[in-house]
C-alpha cells in the first residue's frame, strides 16, 4: 500500500519547488544601459531569481530522492510480480526521470544564466555593451516540468506500491517442465 504520508510530503516539496520556480521567473534579473561622461556600462537589478531557482532545484531534488528511496529505485529489492501495475510502474518510472532531468536542467541553466552579468565598460565612441539577460520563460518551463515531475513521480509510486502488493494469481508453477514422457 502506498504511504499517504510520503505522498503528502512529496506533494508539499513539489509545490514549494513550483512556487520558487514561478517566483524566479517573475524576479528575473533585468539590466539597463547606463552612461557616464566617458563610459557606458550595464547595471543589473536584484539577483534574487538565482537563489529562487537554486531553491526550486533543491526542493525538487529532495522530492525525487524521497520517491526513489521509498521505491528502492525500482531496480533494487525484490522483483515485482508480472501485472498491469508493474508495467505502469516501469513506464511511469522512465517518464518521471525524463521530466525530472528536463526540470532540473531548466532550473539549473536558468540560475546559472541569470547569475551571469557582463562586467565590462566601453567608451562612448565605440559600440555600447550588450546587457545580457536570461530569456523570459526558462524558469517558467522549469516550473511546468516540476509539475509534470510531481504528477508522474506520485503516479509511479502508487503503481509501484500496487505492483509490490500483488499476490501471485497463478495456482500452479509457471515454469516449463523438462521431463520425459
Phi and psi restraints in degrees (value plus and minus 20) as a CYANA .aco file:
   2 UNK   PHI     -88.5   -48.5
   2 UNK   PSI     119.0   159.0
   3 UNK   PHI     -97.5   -57.5
   3 UNK   PSI      98.1   138.1
   4 UNK   PHI     -86.1   -46.1
   4 UNK   PSI     -58.2   -18.2
   5 UNK   PHI     -81.2   -41.2
   5 UNK   PSI     -63.9   -23.9
   6 UNK   PHI     -82.6   -42.6
   6 UNK   PSI     -63.2   -23.2
   7 UNK   PHI     -83.4   -43.4
   7 UNK   PSI     -57.7   -17.7
   8 UNK   PHI     -88.1   -48.1
   8 UNK   PSI     -64.4   -24.4
   9 UNK   PHI     -83.3   -43.3
   9 UNK   PSI     -63.7   -23.7
  10 UNK   PHI     -84.3   -44.3
  10 UNK   PSI     -60.2   -20.2
  11 UNK   PHI     -81.4   -41.4
  11 UNK   PSI     -64.0   -24.0
  12 UNK   PHI     -84.5   -44.5
  12 UNK   PSI     -63.5   -23.5
  13 UNK   PHI     -82.3   -42.3
  13 UNK   PSI     -62.0   -22.0
  14 UNK   PHI     -86.2   -46.2
  14 UNK   PSI     -57.7   -17.7
  15 UNK   PHI     -84.6   -44.6
  15 UNK   PSI     -61.8   -21.8
  16 UNK   PHI     -84.8   -44.8
  16 UNK   PSI     -63.3   -23.3
  17 UNK   PHI     -81.2   -41.2
  17 UNK   PSI     -61.0   -21.0
  18 UNK   PHI     -84.1   -44.1
  18 UNK   PSI     -66.7   -26.7
  19 UNK   PHI     -81.6   -41.6
  19 UNK   PSI     -60.8   -20.8
  20 UNK   PHI     -86.4   -46.4
  20 UNK   PSI     -58.0   -18.0
  21 UNK   PHI     -87.2   -47.2
  21 UNK   PSI     -60.2   -20.2
  22 UNK   PHI     -85.6   -45.6
  22 UNK   PSI     -62.0   -22.0
  23 UNK   PHI     -83.3   -43.3
  23 UNK   PSI     -58.2   -18.2
  24 UNK   PHI     -84.2   -44.2
  24 UNK   PSI     -59.0   -19.0
  25 UNK   PHI     -83.8   -43.8
  25 UNK   PSI     -59.7   -19.7
  26 UNK   PHI     -91.2   -51.2
  26 UNK   PSI     -48.8    -8.8
  27 UNK   PHI    -127.9   -87.9
  27 UNK   PSI       6.2    46.2
  28 UNK   PHI     -73.6   -33.6
  28 UNK   PSI     129.1   169.1
  29 UNK   PHI     -88.0   -48.0
  29 UNK   PSI     113.0   153.0
  30 UNK   PHI    -134.9   -94.9
  30 UNK   PSI     130.6   170.6
  31 UNK   PHI    -147.5  -107.5
  31 UNK   PSI     134.7   174.7
  32 UNK   PHI    -160.2  -120.2
  32 UNK   PSI     127.9   167.9
  33 UNK   PHI    -103.5   -63.5
  33 UNK   PSI     106.8   146.8
  34 UNK   PHI    -138.3   -98.3
  34 UNK   PSI     120.5   160.5
  35 UNK   PHI    -141.3  -101.3
  35 UNK   PSI     111.8   151.8
  36 UNK   PHI    -130.8   -90.8
  36 UNK   PSI    -194.5  -154.5
  37 UNK   PHI     -76.8   -36.8
  37 UNK   PSI     -52.2   -12.2
  38 UNK   PHI    -135.5   -95.5
  38 UNK   PSI     -45.0    -5.0
  39 UNK   PHI    -149.3  -109.3
  39 UNK   PSI     141.0   181.0
  40 UNK   PHI    -144.6  -104.6
  40 UNK   PSI     122.6   162.6
  41 UNK   PHI    -173.8  -133.8
  41 UNK   PSI     148.6   188.6
  42 UNK   PHI    -116.8   -76.8
  42 UNK   PSI     118.1   158.1
  43 UNK   PHI    -138.3   -98.3
  43 UNK   PSI     105.4   145.4
  44 UNK   PHI    -124.6   -84.6
  44 UNK   PSI     125.6   165.6
  45 UNK   PHI    -105.8   -65.8
  45 UNK   PSI    -180.7  -140.7
  46 UNK   PHI     -70.3   -30.3
  46 UNK   PSI     125.2   165.2
  47 UNK   PHI    -128.8   -88.8
  47 UNK   PSI       9.9    49.9
  48 UNK   PHI     -89.7   -49.7
  48 UNK   PSI     -45.5    -5.5
  49 UNK   PHI     -82.2   -42.2
  49 UNK   PSI     -51.6   -11.6
  50 UNK   PHI     -82.5   -42.5
  50 UNK   PSI     -66.4   -26.4
  51 UNK   PHI     -84.7   -44.7
  51 UNK   PSI     -59.1   -19.1
  52 UNK   PHI     -85.2   -45.2
  52 UNK   PSI     -60.4   -20.4
  53 UNK   PHI     -84.8   -44.8
  53 UNK   PSI     -61.5   -21.5
  54 UNK   PHI     -86.7   -46.7
  54 UNK   PSI     -59.1   -19.1
  55 UNK   PHI     -81.8   -41.8
  55 UNK   PSI     -63.4   -23.4
  56 UNK   PHI     -81.6   -41.6
  56 UNK   PSI     -62.8   -22.8
  57 UNK   PHI     -75.5   -35.5
  57 UNK   PSI     -67.3   -27.3
  58 UNK   PHI     -90.0   -50.0
  58 UNK   PSI     -59.6   -19.6
  59 UNK   PHI     -86.6   -46.6
  59 UNK   PSI     -59.5   -19.5
  60 UNK   PHI     -85.8   -45.8
  60 UNK   PSI     -58.4   -18.4
  61 UNK   PHI     -82.1   -42.1
  61 UNK   PSI     -63.8   -23.8
  62 UNK   PHI     -82.2   -42.2
  62 UNK   PSI     -61.1   -21.1
  63 UNK   PHI     -81.0   -41.0
  63 UNK   PSI     -66.3   -26.3
  64 UNK   PHI     -86.7   -46.7
  64 UNK   PSI     -59.4   -19.4
  65 UNK   PHI     -82.3   -42.3
  65 UNK   PSI     -61.3   -21.3
  66 UNK   PHI     -81.0   -41.0
  66 UNK   PSI     -64.5   -24.5
  67 UNK   PHI     -84.4   -44.4
  67 UNK   PSI     -63.3   -23.3
  68 UNK   PHI     -86.2   -46.2
  68 UNK   PSI     -62.0   -22.0
  69 UNK   PHI     -86.6   -46.6
  69 UNK   PSI     -61.7   -21.7
  70 UNK   PHI     -85.5   -45.5
  70 UNK   PSI     -54.2   -14.2
  71 UNK   PHI    -118.9   -78.9
  71 UNK   PSI     -15.5    24.5
  72 UNK   PHI      35.5    75.5
  72 UNK   PSI      16.8    56.8
  73 UNK   PHI      36.5    76.5
  73 UNK   PSI       2.8    42.8
  74 UNK   PHI      45.7    85.7
  74 UNK   PSI     -45.0    -5.0
  75 UNK   PHI    -121.5   -81.5
  75 UNK   PSI     -36.8     3.2
  76 UNK   PHI    -121.5   -81.5
  76 UNK   PSI     139.7   179.7
  77 UNK   PHI      69.4   109.4
  77 UNK   PSI    -189.7  -149.7
  78 UNK   PHI     -92.1   -52.1
  78 UNK   PSI     131.9   171.9
  79 UNK   PHI     -91.1   -51.1
  79 UNK   PSI     126.0   166.0
  80 UNK   PHI    -100.7   -60.7
  80 UNK   PSI     123.9   163.9
  81 UNK   PHI     -94.9   -54.9
  81 UNK   PSI     127.1   167.1
  82 UNK   PHI     -79.3   -39.3
  82 UNK   PSI     105.8   145.8
  83 UNK   PHI    -190.1  -150.1
  83 UNK   PSI     153.3   193.3
  84 UNK   PHI     -85.5   -45.5
  84 UNK   PSI     -54.7   -14.7
  85 UNK   PHI     -84.9   -44.9
  85 UNK   PSI     -56.2   -16.2
  86 UNK   PHI     -86.6   -46.6
  86 UNK   PSI     -62.2   -22.2
  87 UNK   PHI     -82.3   -42.3
  87 UNK   PSI     -64.7   -24.7
  88 UNK   PHI     -83.6   -43.6
  88 UNK   PSI     -60.0   -20.0
  89 UNK   PHI     -81.4   -41.4
  89 UNK   PSI     -61.9   -21.9
  90 UNK   PHI     -86.0   -46.0
  90 UNK   PSI     -66.8   -26.8
  91 UNK   PHI     -82.1   -42.1
  91 UNK   PSI     -65.0   -25.0
  92 UNK   PHI     -88.9   -48.9
  92 UNK   PSI     -52.0   -12.0
  93 UNK   PHI     -81.8   -41.8
  93 UNK   PSI     -67.6   -27.6
  94 UNK   PHI     -85.4   -45.4
  94 UNK   PSI     -65.8   -25.8
  95 UNK   PHI     -82.3   -42.3
  95 UNK   PSI     -61.9   -21.9
  96 UNK   PHI     -80.0   -40.0
  96 UNK   PSI     -63.7   -23.7
  97 UNK   PHI     -90.2   -50.2
  97 UNK   PSI     -56.3   -16.3
  98 UNK   PHI     -83.7   -43.7
  98 UNK   PSI     -67.0   -27.0
  99 UNK   PHI     -82.9   -42.9
  99 UNK   PSI     -59.1   -19.1
 100 UNK   PHI     -82.8   -42.8
 100 UNK   PSI     -65.1   -25.1
 101 UNK   PHI     -84.9   -44.9
 101 UNK   PSI     -60.3   -20.3
 102 UNK   PHI     -85.6   -45.6
 102 UNK   PSI     -64.4   -24.4
 103 UNK   PHI     -81.8   -41.8
 103 UNK   PSI     -66.4   -26.4
 104 UNK   PHI     -84.8   -44.8
 104 UNK   PSI     -57.1   -17.1
 105 UNK   PHI     -84.2   -44.2
 105 UNK   PSI     -64.3   -24.3
 106 UNK   PHI     -82.8   -42.8
 106 UNK   PSI     -65.2   -25.2
 107 UNK   PHI     -87.0   -47.0
 107 UNK   PSI     -62.3   -22.3
 108 UNK   PHI     -89.6   -49.6
 108 UNK   PSI     -65.6   -25.6
 109 UNK   PHI     -83.6   -43.6
 109 UNK   PSI     -60.8   -20.8
 110 UNK   PHI     -83.4   -43.4
 110 UNK   PSI     -61.4   -21.4
 111 UNK   PHI     -86.0   -46.0
 111 UNK   PSI     -63.5   -23.5
 112 UNK   PHI     -86.5   -46.5
 112 UNK   PSI     -65.6   -25.6
 113 UNK   PHI     -87.8   -47.8
 113 UNK   PSI     -55.5   -15.5
 114 UNK   PHI     -87.4   -47.4
 114 UNK   PSI     -50.8   -10.8
 115 UNK   PHI     -98.1   -58.1
 115 UNK   PSI     -35.2     4.8
 116 UNK   PHI     -97.4   -57.4
 116 UNK   PSI     107.2   147.2
 117 UNK   PHI    -149.8  -109.8
 117 UNK   PSI     114.1   154.1
 118 UNK   PHI     -90.9   -50.9
 118 UNK   PSI     114.9   154.9
 119 UNK   PHI    -136.4   -96.4
 119 UNK   PSI      -3.2    36.8
 120 UNK   PHI    -127.5   -87.5
 120 UNK   PSI     137.4   177.4
 121 UNK   PHI    -136.7   -96.7
 121 UNK   PSI     131.4   171.4
 122 UNK   PHI    -147.0  -107.0
 122 UNK   PSI     133.1   173.1
 123 UNK   PHI     -87.3   -47.3
 123 UNK   PSI     130.6   170.6
 124 UNK   PHI     -81.4   -41.4
 124 UNK   PSI     -44.3    -4.3
 125 UNK   PHI     -95.8   -55.8
 125 UNK   PSI     -44.3    -4.3
 126 UNK   PHI    -113.2   -73.2
 126 UNK   PSI    -198.2  -158.2
 127 UNK   PHI     -84.6   -44.6
 127 UNK   PSI     121.6   161.6
 128 UNK   PHI     -89.1   -49.1
 128 UNK   PSI     134.1   174.1
 129 UNK   PHI     -88.9   -48.9
 129 UNK   PSI     133.7   173.7
 130 UNK   PHI    -109.0   -69.0
 130 UNK   PSI     101.7   141.7
 131 UNK   PHI    -105.3   -65.3
 131 UNK   PSI      70.8   110.8
 132 UNK   PHI     -93.4   -53.4
 132 UNK   PSI     115.9   155.9
 133 UNK   PHI    -156.4  -116.4
 133 UNK   PSI     142.9   182.9
 134 UNK   PHI     -89.6   -49.6
 134 UNK   PSI     115.9   155.9
 135 UNK   PHI     -85.9   -45.9
 135 UNK   PSI     128.4   168.4
 136 UNK   PHI     -88.5   -48.5
 136 UNK   PSI     115.8   155.8
 137 UNK   PHI      85.4   125.4
 137 UNK   PSI     -29.3    10.7
 138 UNK   PHI     -87.9   -47.9
 138 UNK   PSI     -69.4   -29.4
 139 UNK   PHI     -88.7   -48.7
 139 UNK   PSI     -50.8   -10.8
 140 UNK   PHI     -83.7   -43.7
 140 UNK   PSI     -62.0   -22.0
 141 UNK   PHI     -84.1   -44.1
 141 UNK   PSI     -60.9   -20.9
 142 UNK   PHI     -79.7   -39.7
 142 UNK   PSI     -61.6   -21.6
 143 UNK   PHI     -83.6   -43.6
 143 UNK   PSI     -61.7   -21.7
 144 UNK   PHI     -82.8   -42.8
 144 UNK   PSI     -62.4   -22.4
 145 UNK   PHI     -93.8   -53.8
 145 UNK   PSI     -43.7    -3.7
 146 UNK   PHI     -83.6   -43.6
 146 UNK   PSI     -63.5   -23.5
 147 UNK   PHI     -82.6   -42.6
 147 UNK   PSI     -66.3   -26.3
 148 UNK   PHI     -83.2   -43.2
 148 UNK   PSI     -60.1   -20.1
 149 UNK   PHI     -81.6   -41.6
 149 UNK   PSI     -63.9   -23.9
 150 UNK   PHI     -81.3   -41.3
 150 UNK   PSI     -63.9   -23.9
 151 UNK   PHI     -84.2   -44.2
 151 UNK   PSI     -70.7   -30.7
 152 UNK   PHI     -88.3   -48.3
 152 UNK   PSI     -54.6   -14.6
 153 UNK   PHI     -88.9   -48.9
 153 UNK   PSI     -57.5   -17.5
 154 UNK   PHI     -92.2   -52.2
 154 UNK   PSI     -59.3   -19.3
 155 UNK   PHI     -83.2   -43.2
 155 UNK   PSI     -59.1   -19.1
 156 UNK   PHI     -80.2   -40.2
 156 UNK   PSI     -67.0   -27.0
 157 UNK   PHI     -83.6   -43.6
 157 UNK   PSI     -60.5   -20.5
 158 UNK   PHI     -85.1   -45.1
 158 UNK   PSI     -64.4   -24.4
 159 UNK   PHI     -84.1   -44.1
 159 UNK   PSI     -60.6   -20.6
 160 UNK   PHI     -81.5   -41.5
 160 UNK   PSI     -64.2   -24.2
 161 UNK   PHI     -83.1   -43.1
 161 UNK   PSI     -61.6   -21.6
 162 UNK   PHI     -83.5   -43.5
 162 UNK   PSI     -62.5   -22.5
 163 UNK   PHI     -88.1   -48.1
 163 UNK   PSI     -50.9   -10.9
 164 UNK   PHI     -94.2   -54.2
 164 UNK   PSI     -47.4    -7.4
 165 UNK   PHI    -113.0   -73.0
 165 UNK   PSI     -28.7    11.3
 166 UNK   PHI     -86.1   -46.1
 166 UNK   PSI     112.8   152.8
 167 UNK   PHI    -113.4   -73.4
 167 UNK   PSI     135.2   175.2
 168 UNK   PHI     -84.7   -44.7
 168 UNK   PSI     111.8   151.8
 169 UNK   PHI    -114.1   -74.1
 169 UNK   PSI     -20.3    19.7
 170 UNK   PHI    -106.7   -66.7
 170 UNK   PSI     106.9   146.9
 171 UNK   PHI    -100.9   -60.9
 171 UNK   PSI     -45.4    -5.4
 172 UNK   PHI    -140.6  -100.6
 172 UNK   PSI     155.5   195.5
 173 UNK   PHI     -83.5   -43.5
 173 UNK   PSI     112.9   152.9
 174 UNK   PHI    -112.1   -72.1
 174 UNK   PSI     -22.0    18.0
 175 UNK   PHI     -94.8   -54.8
 175 UNK   PSI     141.5   181.5
 176 UNK   PHI    -109.5   -69.5
 176 UNK   PSI     106.4   146.4
 177 UNK   PHI    -101.7   -61.7
 177 UNK   PSI     116.2   156.2
 178 UNK   PHI    -137.1   -97.1
 178 UNK   PSI      53.4    93.4
 179 UNK   PHI    -145.1  -105.1
 179 UNK   PSI     137.9   177.9
 180 UNK   PHI    -105.9   -65.9
 180 UNK   PSI     116.5   156.5
